Amino acid sequence: MQIVLFVVPLAAVELFDANTFELGLLNLVDSVAALCFGFVVGGLIDGVGGVRAVSMADALRFISTALLAIGLVVDPHMWMLYIAMLLVGVGGLIHDAGVTTAVTTIEQLDGRRLNRVNAALRAGSVVSDLIGPGVGGLLVLLVGFGASAAGGSLAFLVAAAVCFGLLRRQRVAQSSSGQRTRNSGGLAGTERTSATAGLRFVWDDDTLRPLTLSSTQFNFFSAGFQAVFLVYCVKVLHFGAGELAVVGIVAGAGALAGAGAASLSIVSRHTRKFYAASLFVPGLAVVAMINAEQILNGSAVVVIALAQAVFSACMVICVVLFNTVRQMRSPSALAGRIAAAERVLALMGEIPGALLGGLIGLVITLNVPLWIAAVGMSLSAWWVFRIRDWDGSPRTDSIPGISNATVS
């Protein structure tokens, strides 16, 4: 995925001389696709199961990037990039929601073990985030854009093959034990097929509703911060490629540290406190970044790098704990739709937040959206303390007909 995300925007600039508007639109295509198709995707995941959905997502991304690779070699056009990112965005949503759904269907896990599994998944994502762009850059340098896209498509093919292998082993194990992977018998007929059932469940659940609202608020302000952060580093702090590389490496190390921290038993015992801290502390990290402007003698890069490491660690802890709480409270027959609904609501914060942050930074100054983001992110922790029943049992009364047997 990171290879594709590196190759496609670079191809837009190098091959088609794309302007800033076209690049911005290209970067938003995958998010808009997920926003538009999110509820449909959730129903698909609940219908076919998490592991099969992940296989389908990787197969879709393999086909779309393989066709892009052929197009870039034979007869390249800018519209090919938009179509590819559209399909990759849909596939990405299916993949992400499918993975979190598959975790609860492969094996029944308690909160601590779920934290460890989710932390391991996030650690894998962090490693790929660090390695992927470098591999993508090397491929472009050595073999060009078309072959680089082909390399990304082959990686998706391998991922799909691994998932199909897991699916086959599941079938063998279930056939020998007489078990079934999915259970939708506890749902009323209309809820079994409703695309928005996951959204309604989230809104009716006294824990998931404030958690999702906190996530949407945080994503709104975080997207505003990300929209101007790079420009702030380059234009205000005068960072070059070397300093930015250092910041990226240290931030990746922070994210890995966050994945390790999220798997600790103390985090599982005090989930609410650590979750609230993971929302509040990033705002303080942004304040430190703003004050880095006052630091001379090249020490600003140290402050920015360490603040980014703290920011990244908190983000990983937040995602891990959120996924665990959602998985434990989601009925298995709605797990995919609930995961997809949460992603759609997150995107509803990210897209306008990025646009507004960039606009304020352009019209006023870069410091203004940074301060707004710092305050807004920290205040999102307020929603966590409105939850009265954090450690309570999952609700089954918000959807008619759900029985205890269908609760993960």
N, C-alpha and C positions, 0 to 999 in steps of 0.2 A: 504493500500500500504506500509506504514512504517513497519507494522508487517512483511510483506513478505520480505522487504528489510533487516530487522534485522535477520529473521530466516534463510534465504537461505545461506548467507555467513557463518554464524555460523555453520550451518549444514555441509557445505563443509569442514570446519576445524575439527569439532568434530567427524563427522561420517566417513569422507573419507580422513582425514589427507591431505587436499589440500595444495599445496605449494603456494608461492607468485605469480607465473606465472598463476596458475589455478585460484586463487582468482581474479587477475587482469582481466583475460579473462571473468570470471563470472560477474564481475562488469560492463564490457563493453557490454555484450550481449544485454541488453535491449536497450542501445543507438544505437548499430549497427543495431538492428532490426528496430528501428524507422527511422534510416538513409536510410536503404534499401527499406522500404515499405512506406516512407513518402508521396510520390506523389500519390501512389495508394490510400492511406488512405484519402487524401484530396478529391479525386473524390468521394469516398464512402460517406463522410460527406455531400458533396454538393448534392448527390443523395438522401439521406434518411432524411436529416435534422439534426440539431445539437442535439436536445433532444433525438431522436431515436439513433443517433450515440453514445451518452454517455451511453444509456441503453445497447447497443450492446457491448461497451467496458467493462462495468462492468460485463456483462454476460460472456464474453470471459475470463476475469480475474478470475471470480468465478469458471468456469469450469477448467481452467488450474491449479489453486491452489488447487482445490478439488482433482483433479487427482494426484497432487504432494503429497498431504496429504495421500492419499490411498497408493501411491507407497512407501512413507517413512515408513509406518507402515508394509506393506506386504513384499516388497522386494526392499529395497533402493539401488539406483545406482546413481553415480555422474551425468550421462547424464540426469537424470530427472530434476536436478537443472538447467541445461543449457536450456532444452526445456521449462521449466516453466518460466524462465526469458525472453526467447525469446518471448513467447506469452504475458507475462505481459508487455514487452516493447512495442509491437504493440498495446496492449490495452491501455497503458498509452498515447501513441501518439493520438489515436482515442479520448480518453477521453479529453485530454487537448485542442486539436483543436476543438472538438465538443462543449465543454463548452463555449469557446470564440465565437463560431458561434451561439450557442443557445441564448446567451445574446442579440444579435441583432435581433433575430427573435421572441422572446417572447414579446418584447415591444420596440417601437421606443424610444430611449433615446438620450438626448443631451450630450455634452461632460462632463459636471459636473456630471450628473447622472450616466453616464458610468463609470467615475472615482470611484464613490461611490460603484457601483456594483462590479467592478473589485477589489477594495480595500477589500470589504467584502469577496470575493472569496479567495484572497490571505491571509486574516486573518484566514480563515478556514483552509487553507493549512498549515499555520504556527502552528496553534494549533495541527493539526494532526501530524506534524513533531515533535513536542515536546512530545506528549503523546504516539504516536505509538511505538517508540523503547522501552519505558518503559513497555508498555503492552506486546510487543513481548517477552521481557526478562522475564517477570513474567510468561507468558504462557510456555515458554521453561523450566523454573525452575519447574513449577508445573505439567505439563502434557506431556512434551517432544516435539520433533520436529514435528512429524506427526500431533498431535492434535493442535499444534500452527499454522501450515499451514492451518488446517481446520478452526481455528478461523478467520484467515485472509480471507479465502474464504467465510465464512458466512457474513463478513462485506461487501464484494463485492456484495453478493446476496441482502443484505438489500439496498445497494446503487442502484442496478439495479431495485429493486422493487419501490423505490421512483421515479426513472426516468420514469418507465412505468406508474406510477400513474399520473405524470405530463403530460405525453404524452396523456393519456386518457382524462384528463381535457382539454387539448388543442383541441383535436378532438371535444369534446362536444361544446366548445366555438366557434370553427370555423364553425361547422355545423349549429349552431344557427344564426351566423352572416353572413354565406356564404363566409367567407374568406379562403384563402389557405396559408399554411405556407411557401412554397417555390415558387420561381419565376425564372425560367430559360429562359423565353421567350425572354429576351433581348439579348441572346447570339446566335452567329452564331453556326451552328451545330457542326463544328469541335471544337470550343472552349468549347461547352457544355460537350464534352466527353474527351477533352484533359487532361491528367494527369498533364502536366506541365504548364497549363494555369495560375495557381496561381503564379508560379515562373516568368513567363513572365510579368504578371501584376506588380509584385513587382519590377522587374528590370526596367520596363518602367515608373513607377510612381516616380516623382521627389522628393517625400517625403519619401515613403517607402523604396526606394533603399538606400539612405544614412543612414536611420535609421537601416535597416537590416545589412548594412556593419558595422555600429558602434557596433551593437549587436554581430556580428560574431567576430569582433576584440576583444571586451571586453571579450567574452566567451573564446576565445583562451588563453588570458593571465590570466583570472580568474581561468581557469582549471589548468594552470601551477602552480598558487599559491596554489590551493586546494590540488594538488598532493604532495606538500612538507610541508604543514602547520602543519599537525599532527606530522610528524617526527620532524619538527623544535621545536614544543612545548615540545615533549618528550625528544629528544636528546640534544637540545641546552639549553632550558629553564628548563629542568628537571621537567616538570609537571607530576603529577600523576593523578589517576582517579578523585580525588576530585577537583583539579584545572581545569581539562578538563570539569567536570560537571558544574562548576561555569561558565566557558566560554560559554558553550552551553546554559545554562539558560539565561544568560545576552544577548546573541546573539538572542535568541528567543524573549525576551522582546523588543529588538531593532527592530526586524522584525514586531512585533505587532504595535509598535510606528510608523513605516514606513507606515503600512496599514492605520492607523488613519490619518497620515499626508497627504497621497495621496488623501483622500476624502475631504480635505478642499477646500473651494472655491478659496483661494489664489493660490493653486496649479493649479486649472483649468484655472485661468486667466493668469498664467505665465508658461504654460506647457513647453515651450522650455527651459527656464532658469532652471527649476527644473529638467528636464530630463538631461540636460547637466551636472548639478551639481551632479546628481545621478551616472553619469559615471566618473566624475573627482575625487570626494571625496574619493571613495574606495581606490584609489591609495595612497592618503595621509594616510588612515587608515593602509595600509600595511607598509608604511614607519614607522609609530609609532610602529607597531609590531616588525619590524626589530630592532629598537632602544631599545625595551624592554630588549634586551640582556644585555644592560649596566646598568640596574636597579637592585639594590640589595635589601635585606631584604624582599623578598617575594612580593614586590610591582609589579613585572612583570605581575602577573596574573590580576591585576587591569587594567593595560594598555592594555593587550591582550583582556580582556573581553569588555572593553569600545570600543576599536577599532573594535572588531567583531560586537558589537551592531550597531555602525555607518555603518559598511559595510553591515550588514543585512538590516538595514532601507533603505539604498540607493538602494539595490537590489529590495526590494518590490516596492518602488516608481518607479523605472525604469520599472519594469515589468507591473505595473498598467498603467502607462502613455503610454507605447508602445502598450499595448493591446487596449487602448482607441483610439489612433490614427489609428491603423490598422483597428479596427472595423468601425470607422467613414468613412474610405476611401475605404473599400472593398465592391464591388458589392455583393449583397446577393447571387447571383448564383455562386460566386467564393469564398465566405467567408471561407469555409472549406479548399479549396486548397491553399488559401493565408496563412492561419494559419499554415497548414502543411508544406508549403514551407519555411516559416520563421523558423519553428522548425528544419527542415532538415539543413538549412544554419547555424543555431546555433550549431548543432551537428558537422558540418564540422569544426567548430572552437574548440569545446570542446575536441573532441577525440585526435587530434594531439597535442593540447595544454597540455593536461594531460600527454601524453607520453613524450613530449619534456621536460616539467618541471621536471618530475621524473628523466629523463635521465641526465639532467644538474645537478640536485641536487645530483645524485649518483656519477657522474664523477668529478665534481668540488667541490662546497660547496653548502649548503642549502641557504645561503644568496644571491647567484647569481640569481637563478630563482625568488626569492622574489623581488629583485630590478627590474629585467626585467618585472615582472608582474605589479609592482607598476607604472612604466613608461608607459607600454603598455595600461593598463586600463585607466589611466588618459588621454592619447592621443586619446582614442576612442571618447572623447567628441568633437574632431575636426570635425567629420562628421556632427554633429548636426548643426553647424554654416554654413555649406554649403547648407543647405536647404533654398531656396528663398521664398517658398510659404507655410510656416508652417500652417497658419490658413486658407489657401485657400480651395475651394470646392474640393471634390473628383474628380479625373480624370475619365472620361468615354470614352475618345477617344483612349485609348491605346489598347482596344479590340473591334474589329468591331462589331457593332450591339448592344452594351449595351445602354439601354435607361435610363433616369433618374428614372424610376419606379423601376429599379432593384438595386438602390444604397441605402444601409442602412443609 
